[in-house]
Amino acid sequence: MTDYSKELVATVEQAHQDKTALYICGGGSKSHILGRSNDATPSVRLELSKHSGIVDYHPGELVMTARAGTTLTQINSALAKEGQVLSFEPPVFGGKATLGGTLACNMSGPARPWSGSIRDMVLGVQLINGKGQLLNFGGQVMKNVAGYDVSRLQAGALGTLGILTQVSLKVLPVPEHSTTLCYEVDAAAAMDMMVATSAQAKPLSGAYWADGTLYLRLSGAENAVIQTAKHWGGEPLADGAAVWQNLREFDHPFFSGDEPLWRFSQNPSAPVPAELGEFLIDWGGAQRWLRGEHDRIALEKVAERAGGHVSLFRGGDRTGEVKHSLPPLEKTLHKRLKYAFDPAGLLNPGRMYTWM
């Protein structure tokens, strides 16, 4: 246990005794997105950015272990030297994003449907629960399944199930070759193309549509990429990497402005509800972004008809619910999980839901 780990444990133990809520913060890059605003909840700010550094890295085994406050920029730099990457392409948010925050928010980029999410790559975690106990779950190899589900539970928990101190995850080699093709098509035609290409055994690693243009990225063995590009046609882009970086970092013009930003996760083949406004369609149709003032309950019905859910990702009223409503059974399970990890409800209370 590091000195800072001991300090964190002592802080949580004291908070547990005093019944004081804790607001967990890493780089602060995602405090304004995904979850509710808990500014109204009196709490002690628990900084994790100082708890950083790569603990262990075995390029030959494709495994890295780093402290939760380690920035993704630092991790990406270390991986690049070995020709490896985080396959789920998380946003770095100007260098502020940390490993712990990325897992807590379950952030994954354009390659997610084909290369997996951070949840898929986590092998194990070390965390401090609401009682101040330092616990280890999972391991550093894929075959070690002890506690593996507990590690995955932290993906998207927004710090409500524990204070992440260390994360072990699988990394992958950089693809040998990559190219991006673009097509001038409307949303309906783009959807048809994305569904059709995703169903093929080809090296597809990204598919999104916005402003009348469909972008398809191919990554993998050079010959497979070149041959597929010839077969699929389209216009090759000279700087395709910039297109995907802008999308990953939310620098695409679609995301600019102060309007509320809604995120749909749904069946990729579901039709686009054009009556709601203009969408940006990503993940081959499975992730869709919508901007503007909308009624959350009405959008939930739209998402459910498409076999998915919707959340208020950024902006809008963040004092109320921002995530899709849960049925009673799932709500009960969430409460039981919260109680198991944080019986006094001290860790990021209200960050996910008003009732948790």
N, C-alpha and C positions, 0 to 999 in steps of 0.2 A: 504494500500500500504506500503510495507516495504521500509526501507531507500535505499536498493540497487535497488529496483524497481524505486524509484524516481530518482536515479542516472542514471539508464538506460534510463528512459524517457527523462531526461535532455540531455543526450548524443545524443539521436536520434533527439530531437528537434534542437540541435545545428548543427548536421550533415545535417538536412533538410534545415536549413537556409544557410549553407555553401556549399550545394550540394556535400557533401563528402560521398563517398561510405563506407559501413560498412561491415566488414567480421565477421560473427557471429561464435563463437567458444565455445563449451562446454568443454568436456574432451579431444578433439583433436584425439579421437580414429578412426574417420571415415573421416578425412580431405583428405586422400589419396585414397579414394574409392568412387564409385557411381557417383559423379559429376565431372565437369571439374575443372581443376586447374585455379584458378583466381589469381595466384601469380603476373601476369603481370598487374593486375588492382590495381592502387593505392587505398588503403583503410585503415580505422582505424579498428584495431582489437577490437572486442567487446566480452569480456570474460564473460561467464555465469556460470562458474564453482563455483564462490563464492555464486551464488544465489541458495542455496541448502537447503534441509530439507523437511521432510514429514509434510505437513500442517494439514492434517486430514485423519484419517483411521478408518473405521467402519467395522471390520471383519464380524459382523453379517449381514451387508448389502452388503458385497463383493465390497466395494468401497474404493479407496485410492486417495488422492489428494496430489501431491508433487510439489515442485518447479522444474523448468526445469533443473537446474544444479545438481540435486540429482543423485548420481550414482546408477546404477542398483544393484550394490552389496549391497548398503545400503537398497534399497527397498526390495531386495530378502531376506535379513536378517530379516527385520521386518515382512515380510509375512510368513517366515518359522516358526517363533515363534507361529503363529496362524494356522499353517497347511495349508497355502495358497500359491499360486504361480502366476506368470505372465504366463498365459496359452500359449502365443505366443512364448515363449522361446527365447527371444532376446539374442544375444551374449553380453557378458560383457567386452570383449576385455581387459583382464587383470585388470579389476576393473576400467578402465577409462571411459567406456560408461556411458552416462547420459540419463535420461528420455527424455529430450527435443531433444537431438541428435538422439535418437532411433526413436522418432516419426517423426522428420524431415526427417530421412532417410528411414522410413517405414521398419525397420528391424524386421524380424520375423524368427524364427528357424524351426526345423524339424516338429513340430506339426502344422504348419500353416494351411494346408488343412483341418484338423479335428477340431482344437481348435480356428481357426480364427487368424487374424493378429492384430497388434497393432491398426490399423485403425478401426477394428471391436470393439475393447475394449474401445476406447476413448469416454468419456461421455461429456467432455467439456474442453475448454482451455482458458487461459488468455494470451493475446499477446499484443505486442506493434507494431503498424503499421508503415509505412514509414513516417508518419507525426508526430510521437511521441505520439500518442494517446494510452492509455492503455484500451483495450477492453476485454470484457468477452463474450464467446460464449458457448452454451450448458449448462449443469448442472452437477449434481452429481447423477442422477438416470436415468435409461434407458428410463423412460416414458417422460422425458423432452426433447422434440425434437426441442425446439427453438434454432436456430443457429447450430443444430447438424451437418449439412452438412459442415458448415464452419470449425468446429473442425476437421472433417475428411479430409478436403482439405489440412490440414497441413501435413498429412502423405505423405512423399515423396517429399514435396515441397522444401526441402534442405534450409530452411530459407529464401526463396525468397518472401514469402507471409506474413512475420511477424516474430518478435522475440518472441519465446515462453518463457513465464515466469512461467506458472503454468499449470499442466495437471491433470485432473481427469479421472480415468479409472476404469474399472471393473476388478476384480481379481477372481480367482476360487480356490476351494479346491484342495489340492494335491491328485492325484489319489490314490485309496486304494491299488492297486497292479500294478506292471509293470514287463514285461519280454520281452526279445529280442530274436528273432529267426533268424538264418542265413542259407543261402542256397548257394551252389556252383553252379552258373548258368551263362550263357552268358547274354549279354545285352538284346537280343530279348526275351529270356525266362523270364528274370527279369521283362521286361515291361509287358508281358502277366500276370504274377503273381501279379504285383502291381495293374494293372487295375482290375483284377478279385477280389482281396481281398478288394480293396477300394469300390467296388460296394456292398459288403456284410454288413449287419447290425451287425458288430462286433466291438470290442473296439480297432480298429487300431489307433495308434497315431504317427506313423512314418514309412516311407518306402523309403529306398535309396539303390542304387547299385553303386559299384565301384570295380575295379580290380577283376572282376569275382565273387564277393560275393554280395548277396542280403540280406539286413537287414530289418526285420519287427518288429516293436515294438507294443506291446499291453499294454494298460493302462486303468484301470477302476476298476469295482467291481472284487474282487479276484476270485470268482467262474467263472465269464464270461471270464476272462483272461485265467485261467487254462484250461477251457473247449475248448476255441478257439485254444490255443496252442496245445492241444492234437489232435485236428481236422486238423490243418494246418501242423503238423509235423515240420520238420526243426531241427536245432541244437540249443538248448538253450545256451545262453551265460552267464557265471558266473558274468561278470561285464559289463552288457549291458549299464549301465549309462555312462561309459567312452567312449563308441563308439559314443553316441549321443552328448556328450560334445565336443569331438574332431571335430565332424561335425559342430556343432553350432558355435564353436569358430574359425573355419577355421584352425584348427590344423591338419586336415587330410593331409597325405603326398601329396595328389593330389593338394592341394593349395600352396605347398611350391615352392620356386623359384621366379625368376623375370619375367617370361613370362607373357604376357597379359592374364588376366582372363576375360572370357566372360560369361554373364549370360543370359540364355534363359528362358522366361516364356511363356508357350504354352499349347496346348491341350495335356493332359497326355497320350493319346493313340497314338499320332503321332509316326511314326517309327524313329529310331535313325539313323541319317545320318553318318554312319561309315566312309565315305570318308573324313570327316573333322578331324578325329582323335579320341582319347579316351575321353569319357565323364564321368562325375560323375552325376548320375541321382538321384534327390531328389524329395520330395513332391509327391511321387507316380507317378512320370513321368512328373509332371507339371513344375518343375524347373530343368534345366540342365546346367551344367558348362562345359566349354571348355577352354583349354589353348592353347596359341601359337599365332603367328603372322597371322592375317587373315584380309581380306578386309571387313570393316564394312558393306558396301552396299551389298556385296555378302551374308553376314550372315543375313542381314535383309530379303533378299528374302527367305532364308531357313526358318527363323522364321515365316514369313508371310504364307508360305505354310503349316506350322504346326499350324496355327491359333493363333500366338502370336507375341512377339517382343523380341529383343535382345539389350543388352547394354554392353559397355566396363566397367566392374565392377572395375577392378584394373589394374594398369600398362598401358603400351602402351602410345600413344600420347594423353595426356589429355588437350592439348591446342585447339584441334578441337572438333567436336561433339562426345559425348560418349553415348548418348541415341538414341534410335530408332527414325528415321525421322517421323515427324508428317504430316498428310495431312493438306491442307490449313485451313479447318474449325477448326480443333483442335488447330492449331497454333494461329489462331485468338482468340479463347476462352482463351488460355493461356495468351496472351498479355492483354486481357481485365481484367482477374483476377489479373494479376500483377499490372495493372494500378489502379484497385480498392483498393488494399491493399498498394501499394507502388508507387504512381504516379510519383515520381522523379527517380525511379529505383535505390534506394540507398542500398537495402538489398541484399547482396550476388549477385551482378550483374555478369552475365555470368556463374554462378555456375551450372545451369541446361543446358542451351543452349547458344550458342554464341549470339543469337538474343534477350535474355531476362536477 
